[in-house]
Amino acid sequence: MARKGTTKYKSIKQEKRVAKELNGRTVIGSGALLDKADVKSDIFLIECKTTAKDFYPLSLATWKKIQKEALKVGRTPLMYIDFNDDCINPNSVIVMNGNDFYYFFEDYVEGFEEKTSAKKSIRLKYEVGNIQEIIFEDDTFIVVTPKEIFEELKGLVEWH
């Protein structure tokens, strides 16, 4: 086990928590073997990231890699990002492909409060109660949802 307080320790704790929250399991080797993600469920392939900062720099290339790996195994790609992980209760966001977000939740959301354009990367931040739509230069779009809103939404749908 990793030493308490280290990045590895925080990552392991996050992966276990995310697996429990999303009815999945942690992936042995987290990407070093066949499965190229941290957590896998029947529906999702989840990449977990944790940072002590109040932002996470997400590049289009990183998202495309996660998306490609999920499609290979027939899962929906997700990123689960914890900010300010030095706190007891870090702020978290879930990143989804925009089309997947609409597929799962279109009956429960009325539109996005914030639309942002990005070239090849963006600094993601946690914003209380604010779902963000981000459109990259190649028209790839993602939706960034605070954990509390994602939890509410996932409680409303029957996963299939």
Solvent accessible surface area in square Angstrom, and as a share of the most:
residue,aa,sasa,rsa
1,M,172,0.77
2,A,24,0.19
3,R,190,0.69
4,K,162,0.69
5,G,50,0.48
6,T,39,0.23
7,T,98,0.57
8,K,129,0.55
9,Y,41,0.15
10,K,48,0.20
11,S,28,0.18
12,I,36,0.18
13,K,110,0.46
14,Q,4,0.02
15,E,25,0.11
16,K,115,0.49
17,R,76,0.28
18,V,0,0.00
19,A,8,0.06
20,K,170,0.72
21,E,38,0.17
22,L,13,0.06
23,N,132,0.68
24,G,26,0.25
25,R,130,0.47
26,T,52,0.30
27,V,10,0.06
28,I,146,0.74
29,G,43,0.42
30,S,46,0.29
31,G,23,0.22
32,A,81,0.63
33,L,109,0.54
34,L,170,0.84
35,D,32,0.16
36,K,86,0.36
37,A,4,0.03
38,D,10,0.05
39,V,0,0.00
40,K,29,0.12
41,S,11,0.07
42,D,131,0.68
43,I,36,0.18
44,F,5,0.02
45,L,4,0.02
46,I,0,0.00
47,E,32,0.14
48,C,11,0.07
49,K,59,0.25
50,T,26,0.15
51,T,21,0.12
52,A,58,0.45
53,K,117,0.50
54,D,75,0.39
55,F,32,0.13
56,Y,33,0.12
57,P,83,0.52
58,L,0,0.00
59,S,34,0.22
60,L,20,0.10
61,A,75,0.58
62,T,46,0.27
63,W,0,0.00
64,K,86,0.36
65,K,131,0.55
66,I,17,0.08
67,Q,42,0.18
68,K,122,0.52
69,E,26,0.12
70,A,0,0.00
71,L,120,0.60
72,K,133,0.56
73,V,56,0.32
74,G,67,0.64
75,R,57,0.21
76,T,20,0.12
77,P,3,0.02
78,L,0,0.00
79,M,0,0.00
80,Y,2,0.01
81,I,0,0.00
82,D,3,0.02
83,F,1,0.00
84,N,43,0.22
85,D,21,0.11
86,D,104,0.54
87,C,74,0.44
88,I,169,0.86
89,N,126,0.65
90,P,36,0.22
91,N,56,0.29
92,S,3,0.02
93,V,1,0.00
94,I,1,0.00
95,V,0,0.00
96,M,2,0.01
97,N,20,0.10
98,G,0,0.00
99,N,98,0.50
100,D,36,0.19
101,F,0,0.00
102,Y,80,0.30
103,Y,130,0.50
104,F,17,0.07
105,F,0,0.00
106,E,108,0.48
107,D,121,0.63
108,Y,96,0.36
109,V,29,0.17
110,E,186,0.84
111,G,46,0.44
112,F,28,0.12
113,E,129,0.58
114,E,58,0.26
115,K,133,0.56
116,T,39,0.23
117,S,97,0.62
118,A,13,0.10
119,K,152,0.64
120,K,135,0.57
121,S,63,0.41
122,I,32,0.16
123,R,152,0.55
124,L,2,0.01
125,K,86,0.36
126,Y,41,0.16
127,E,57,0.26
128,V,125,0.72
129,G,36,0.35
130,N,19,0.10
131,I,16,0.08
132,Q,12,0.05
133,E,10,0.05
134,I,1,0.00
135,I,61,0.31
136,F,2,0.01
137,E,91,0.41
138,D,69,0.36
139,D,114,0.59
140,T,19,0.11
141,F,44,0.18
142,I,0,0.00
143,V,0,0.00
144,V,0,0.00
145,T,3,0.02
146,P,1,0.01
147,K,51,0.22
148,E,82,0.37
149,I,37,0.19
150,F,1,0.00
151,E,61,0.27
152,E,121,0.54
153,L,8,0.04
154,K,33,0.14
155,G,65,0.63
156,L,100,0.50
157,V,27,0.16
158,E,150,0.67
159,W,71,0.25
160,H,152,0.68
